[in-house]
Amino acid sequence: MTNHDNNNRIHKSEKITTYRVWDKPSRLFHWVNVLLVLSLVFVGLIMLFRKDLGIDALEAKIKLKELHVIIGYLFAANLLVRIIWGFMGNRYAKFSQNIPNIRAIKQYRAALKDGQNPQYVGHNPLGKLAVATIMLTLTLIMATGLFRAGTDIYYPPFGSAVTQYIAADGVDATLIKPYDETGIDKSKLAEIKPAKSFAGKVHLYSVYFLLFLIGLHVAAVIQAERRHQPGIISAMFSGKKSIKGPIEDKD
């Protein structure tokens, strides 16, 4: 190969190409999810430390839980739409294209260690692992949160079934109120308490784990933006990535 050919090859490899990557539904989910998670965490912290904040009244406790649940419904709806979109969206939105691969992760880490800088239009192998873990954690938080909404303050989708189960004989289940044992069969209430407690613990620690994942994710994105692939943050706003040179995730 002549020097001229080699120079042409280098020039071609360094060409900047703009790719459409994140479609509008994916971007909308991402930022709405950020807002809702932060809102849920904020209300959740108030609930956890309400006594320290001087919030002792039962009515205030119930109102806080109702607010948390209403935001939780928005969170669940947003997540369910994203799950559906994971089967209908563009290539980079589909779950089938974002399945973590241990071999690919090892190869990617080895390439970085070797001083290479592989470029990806979609998520890199480590990014796929992070996204999959976050999505599973969000789903677990949603499921346990809905269960607690039904057992704590008798909200849908499980609240009606719970009140009907714990209602004493001859009592109209619709008259049962949160944190009021009037008209309740206490033995049946005791039966569901272990499941309620377990769901609550899973919910709480899943949120702690999610916050850890978010911190890790933000740090990794900033590191990748600075050292490996500039433009990945702006792409979540514009939907486009401008990449210099060849890409690893070709069609």
WOUR-V129065 format. One record per residue. RES is the residue in one small letter. SS is DSSP state (h for helix, s for strand, l for the rest). OMEGA is omega in whole degrees, -180 to 180 (none if undefined). Layout:
RES,SS,OMEGA + RES,SS,OMEGA
//
This chain:
m,l,-180 + t,l,177 + n,h,180 + h,h,179 + d,h,-179 + n,h,178 + n,h,177 + n,h,-180 + r,h,179 + i,h,-179 + h,h,-179 + k,h,-178 + s,h,-178 + e,l,178 + k,l,179 + i,s,-180 + t,s,178 + t,s,-179 + y,s,170 + r,s,-175 + v,l,-175 + w,l,179 + d,l,-174 + k,h,179 + p,h,180 + s,h,179 + r,h,-180 + l,h,178 + f,h,-175 + h,h,-174 + w,h,174 + v,h,179 + n,h,177 + v,h,-179 + l,h,-177 + l,h,178 + v,h,178 + l,h,178 + s,h,180 + l,h,179 + v,h,-180 + f,h,179 + v,h,179 + g,h,178 + l,h,176 + i,h,178 + m,h,-178 + l,h,-175 + f,l,-176 + r,l,-180 + k,l,176 + d,l,180 + l,l,179 + g,l,179 + i,l,-175 + d,l,-175 + a,l,179 + l,h,-180 + e,h,179 + a,h,178 + k,h,-180 + i,h,180 + k,h,177 + l,h,179 + k,h,178 + e,h,178 + l,h,179 + h,h,-179 + v,h,-180 + i,h,175 + i,h,178 + g,h,176 + y,h,177 + l,h,177 + f,h,-179 + a,h,180 + a,h,179 + n,h,-180 + l,h,180 + l,h,177 + v,h,180 + r,h,178 + i,h,177 + i,h,-180 + w,h,177 + g,h,176 + f,h,-174 + m,h,-173 + g,l,179 + n,l,-174 + r,l,-173 + y,l,178 + a,l,-174 + k,l,179 + f,h,-178 + s,h,180 + q,h,-176 + n,l,178 + i,l,180 + p,l,-179 + n,l,-176 + i,h,-180 + r,h,180 + a,h,178 + i,h,180 + k,h,180 + q,h,180 + y,h,179 + r,h,179 + a,h,179 + a,h,178 + l,h,-180 + k,h,-178 + d,l,178 + g,l,177 + q,l,-177 + n,l,-178 + p,l,-176 + q,l,-179 + y,l,174 + v,l,177 + g,l,178 + h,l,171 + n,l,-176 + p,h,177 + l,h,178 + g,h,178 + k,h,178 + l,h,-180 + a,h,-178 + v,h,179 + a,h,180 + t,h,179 + i,h,-179 + m,h,178 + l,h,179 + t,h,177 + l,h,180 + t,h,178 + l,h,177 + i,h,179 + m,h,-177 + a,h,-179 + t,h,178 + g,h,178 + l,h,178 + f,h,179 + r,h,177 + a,h,180 + g,h,-177 + t,h,-179 + d,h,-174 + i,l,172 + y,l,177 + y,l,177 + p,l,5 + p,l,-175 + f,l,-173 + g,h,-179 + s,h,179 + a,h,-180 + v,h,-179 + t,h,178 + q,h,-179 + y,h,-174 + i,h,-179 + a,s,177 + a,l,-180 + d,l,178 + g,l,-179 + v,l,176 + d,l,-175 + a,h,-178 + t,h,-179 + l,h,-179 + i,l,-176 + k,l,179 + p,l,177 + y,l,176 + d,l,-175 + e,l,177 + t,l,179 + g,l,-177 + i,s,172 + d,l,-173 + k,h,179 + s,h,178 + k,h,176 + l,h,179 + a,h,-178 + e,h,-177 + i,h,-177 + k,h,179 + p,h,179 + a,h,178 + k,h,180 + s,h,-180 + f,h,180 + a,h,179 + g,h,179 + k,h,179 + v,h,180 + h,h,-177 + l,h,-177 + y,h,174 + s,h,177 + v,h,176 + y,h,180 + f,h,178 + l,h,179 + l,h,175 + f,h,180 + l,h,180 + i,h,178 + g,h,179 + l,h,-179 + h,h,-180 + v,h,179 + a,h,-179 + a,h,179 + v,h,178 + i,h,178 + q,h,180 + a,h,179 + e,h,-176 + r,h,-169 + r,h,-170 + h,l,-174 + q,l,179 + p,l,176 + g,l,-177 + i,h,177 + i,h,-180 + s,h,-180 + a,h,179 + m,h,174 + f,h,-175 + s,h,-176 + g,l,-176 + k,s,174 + k,s,174 + s,s,-172 + i,s,177 + k,s,177 + g,l,-177 + p,l,179 + i,l,-178 + e,l,-175 + d,l,178 + k,l,177 + d,l,none
//
